[in-house]
Amino acid sequence: MNDKHVQLDVGIIGCGSSGLVTLKELLVEGHRCTVFEKSNSLGGLFARAYEEGILVSSHLLTMFSDFVGKDEKILHKPRMLSFMEYVQYLNDYADYFHLKDFIRFETEVKSVWKDYSSHKWKISVNDEIFSFDRIAICCGIYENTNIPSFHNQHLFQGQIQHLKTIKSYENFHKKKICIVGSGESGSDMILAAAKYGEKAFLSIRKDHGFLIPRYIYGNQDEPADLDTTRVHHSIPRAWGVLHTYIDMMNSLIKSYFKSICFNQFREHSFIRRKGIFMNLKQISTSHMWSTFGTKNSGLVEALVKYKDKCFRKAAIKELKQNSIIFSDNSEEYVDEIICCTGFQISFPFLEQKHYEMERLGNEAKICHNLYKHCFHPDFGDEIVWIG
């Protein structure tokens, strides 16, 4: 540390991947840091998500540049880690850089505010108040669930729950389940419901996302995120929808060729082609430039492999005692509705003390209000959102 360097006290909220790397980098610069984590373990949402979950980005692109992990072979054959493997990677990262001594587990932040008399930021946890020069908010946005309300929901005798409450696919055993939403987690859920449940329904209001498999060639061979880069796709962007057609046709030809030449990939190639046709079917309203990418073809696999008990349905129109009426007026009896409908962005610890902090929290809900999606213009580097 040189003479001009100012040592700061920094409070970090959250101990997922962004909280850990923030802590590590600040310690390297010589700052004094305290991390507040409300659970009893690090890893953020991944430590509490469903056990069978798998990332949609390969370890090669997800890992920190200064720590490969214990499995160095993964550099030569990149793959997607499971949620549990990724949490273990984060624990190994914390051990390697000796970070755990700076983390206060089972400590929920109740309130954050600026004390203008001392020019310090205050963090209230339980019965204690801590004072800091800077605040780093690293708790993410996946805390408060977004669950839609359905017409006549009070009549429904089954269970309605959010994806966040699902801990294991075993919960689906012998149940009739409706999955609402077709994002990446929704794709996991519909495949699990089709595989383990008695019957499965996938309710989608309009179009699904642009479907991209985790692995281009199946069998954990070549993660798709190594191919879906701006270098590969953005140069011909001026072609618009034409580029999507060309790309899809190219993928179809390669899929047919691979299934003919390599018999062991025939099932994966068929599912891959089905996903391409699903993308092409809605290309006039949703294509790779106009909608989000769903880097998980689980919903395609569910509709193909379990076609006798897995069905795509329209939006939910209303609920009855034991059934769902969809917008096409079809009716299906279900035991459970699982909403894969995202999260509501909120920072409740900024809404407890002062109007100014409440305004700060509300404006930070829209990332474009923050410079580089990190800094609020009224507070400079005093408080920063990371991750």
C-alpha positions, -999 to 999 in steps of 0.1 A, spaced: 0 0 0 15 34 -10 13 66 10 -16 80 -10 -38 49 -5 -66 54 20 -76 24 41 -114 22 43 -139 3 64 -163 -15 39 -195 -33 48 -205 -60 23 -240 -73 22 -243 -109 8 -219 -138 5 -226 -152 -29 -201 -151 -58 -202 -113 -61 -198 -108 -23 -168 -132 -21 -149 -116 -50 -157 -81 -37 -143 -91 -3 -112 -107 -18 -103 -77 -41 -108 -52 -13 -87 -71 11 -59 -72 -15 -60 -34 -16 -57 -33 21 -92 -23 32 -110 -35 63 -140 -55 54 -170 -72 71 -194 -94 52 -230 -99 64 -247 -131 53 -281 -139 67 -279 -177 60 -255 -201 77 -234 -208 46 -219 -190 16 -230 -195 -20 -261 -172 -22 -291 -186 -41 -272 -216 -54 -268 -229 -18 -306 -229 -13 -318 -239 -48 -331 -273 -59 -305 -300 -54 -305 -313 -90 -299 -279 -106 -272 -273 -132 -257 -240 -143 -263 -227 -178 -228 -213 -182 -197 -234 -184 -171 -234 -157 -146 -219 -182 -166 -187 -183 -181 -188 -148 -149 -193 -128 -129 -164 -113 -98 -157 -134 -75 -162 -104 -89 -195 -92 -96 -225 -114 -106 -248 -86 -94 -283 -77 -104 -299 -110 -79 -284 -135 -89 -309 -162 -121 -288 -166 -100 -263 -186 -94 -289 -213 -130 -302 -213 -153 -274 -201 -187 -284 -187 -216 -270 -167 -212 -274 -129 -242 -285 -108 -254 -260 -83 -238 -281 -55 -205 -282 -73 -206 -245 -78 -212 -239 -41 -183 -261 -33 -161 -241 -58 -171 -209 -39 -162 -226 -6 -128 -237 -20 -123 -201 -33 -130 -187 1 -106 -212 18 -79 -206 -8 -79 -168 -1 -87 -171 36 -120 -151 34 -142 -169 59 -128 -151 89 -143 -118 75 -178 -133 71 -206 -130 98 -230 -158 91 -266 -158 103 -265 -121 104 -294 -104 85 -290 -67 76 -321 -49 89 -313 -13 78 -287 8 59 -285 45 61 -261 74 59 -253 94 90 -245 128 77 -232 141 110 -203 116 109 -202 111 71 -204 74 78 -227 47 66 -246 26 92 -257 -10 90 -281 -23 116 -280 -61 123 -300 -76 151 -291 -55 181 -259 -41 167 -250 -10 146 -219 -10 125 -202 20 110 -185 20 75 -169 44 50 -184 24 20 -211 -1 14 -212 -29 -12 -246 -44 -19 -239 -80 -32 -271 -97 -22 -285 -100 -57 -321 -96 -68 -333 -132 -63 -349 -129 -29 -385 -118 -31 -405 -141 -53 -429 -129 -80 -460 -151 -79 -489 -142 -102 -525 -141 -89 -550 -162 -108 -587 -157 -112 -607 -177 -85 -574 -187 -69 -592 -190 -35 -612 -219 -49 -581 -240 -57 -575 -269 -32 -541 -278 -45 -508 -262 -38 -494 -231 -55 -457 -224 -48 -428 -206 -63 -398 -223 -78 -377 -210 -49 -394 -234 -25 -386 -265 -45 -357 -284 -30 -358 -318 -48 -374 -333 -78 -387 -361 -55 -415 -337 -46 -430 -344 -80 -435 -381 -76 -469 -393 -89 -484 -357 -90 -502 -339 -117 -482 -306 -120 -486 -274 -140 -454 -254 -145 -460 -217 -152 -431 -200 -171 -406 -213 -197 -373 -198 -186 -342 -218 -178 -355 -229 -144 -389 -235 -158 -373 -259 -184 -357 -278 -155 -390 -280 -137 -411 -292 -166 -386 -319 -175 -385 -331 -138 -423 -330 -136 -426 -350 -168 -400 -375 -157 -412 -381 -121 -448 -369 -121 -480 -386 -133 -488 -358 -157 -472 -324 -166 -484 -292 -182 -463 -263 -193 -483 -230 -193 -468 -203 -215 -487 -170 -221 -471 -162 -255 -437 -172 -268 -410 -191 -251 -374 -178 -251 -350 -185 -279 -341 -221 -271 -304 -230 -268 -292 -263 -254 -267 -264 -226 -245 -286 -248 -244 -283 -286 -236 -319 -293 -250 -336 -262 -231 -359 -237 -215 -328 -221 -197 -321 -253 -190 -284 -262 -210 -261 -239 -232 -238 -259 -220 -207 -242 -186 -211 -258 -204 -207 -292 -231 -181 -284 -207 -151 -282 -209 -117 -297 -178 -124 -318 -198 -152 -335 -232 -136 -337 -230 -99 -336 -210 -92 -368 -239 -102 -391 -266 -85 -369 -275 -61 -396 -291 -90 -414 -317 -92 -387 -342 -121 -389 -323 -134 -420 -294 -141 -398 -316 -162 -375 -329 -182 -405 -293 -188 -417 -281 -198 -383 -310 -222 -377 -307 -238 -411 -270 -243 -405 -278 -260 -371 -304 -282 -387 -280 -295 -414 -253 -302 -388 -278 -320 -366 -290 -342 -394 -254 -350 -405 -244 -359 -369 -274 -382 -363 -266 -400 -395 -229 -404 -389 -229 -409 -351 -257 -432 -340 -251 -425 -303 -262 -389 -307 -294 -397 -325 -318 -389 -296 -300 -357 -287 -300 -346 -324 -337 -352 -326 -344 -331 -296 -321 -304 -309 -340 -303 -342 -373 -301 -324 -360 -271 -305 -349 -254 -337 -383 -260 -353 -399 -245 -322 -377 -214 -326 -385 -211 -363 -423 -215 -356 -423 -182 -336 -396 -164 -356 -419 -136 -368 -426 -126 -331 -395 -138 -312 -360 -145 -325 -325 -142 -312 -325 -104 -315 -359 -97 -300 -362 -121 -270 -342 -135 -242 -322 -167 -247 -333 -198 -228 -300 -217 -224 -317 -249 -215 -337 -272 -238 -352 -292 -210 -387 -281 -220 -380 -295 -255 -368 -328 -241 -399 -330 -218 -423 -325 -248 -404 -350 -269 -394 -378 -245 -426 -377 -224 -451 -367 -251 -477 -391 -237 -479 -372 -203 -463 -338 -209 -483 -311 -228 -478 -275 -237 -508 -253 -226 -518 -217 -230 -520 -191 -202 -541 -199 -171 -575 -183 -174 -589 -193 -140 -587 -219 -113 -614 -243 -100 -613 -265 -70 -591 -292 -85 -584 -280 -120 -571 -253 -143 -591 -236 -171 -566 -224 -197 -572 -194 -221 -581 -219 -249 -609 -231 -226 -593 -265 -221 -595 -279 -186 -569 -301 -168 -569 -315 -133 -538 -308 -113 -524 -313 -78 -499 -285 -78 -489 -253 -97 -453 -242 -97 -446 -206 -107 -413 -201 -125 -421 -165 -128 -390 -147 -115 -384 -123 -87 -394 -88 -76 -364 -66 -72 -362 -49 -37 -337 -37 -12 -358 -37 20 -329 -27 42 -329 7 24 -365 13 31 -365 14 69 -349 47 80 -351 77 58 -370 89 27 -336 95 9 -326 59 14 -360 47 2 -356 68 -29 -321 53 -34 -335 18 -31 -364 24 -55 -342 40 -81 -316 12 -79 -343 -14 -88 -338 -2 -124 -302 -10 -132 -301 17 -159 -304 43 -132 -270 33 -120 -237 43 -137 -223 10 -151 -252 -6 -133 -233 -1 -101 -231 35 -90 -259 59 -81 -250 94 -94 -260 111 -61 -236 90 -39 -206 83 -61 -185 54 -48 -200 55 -13 -225 28 -21 -222 3 -49 -243 -26 -63 -222 -56 -74 -236 -87 -91 
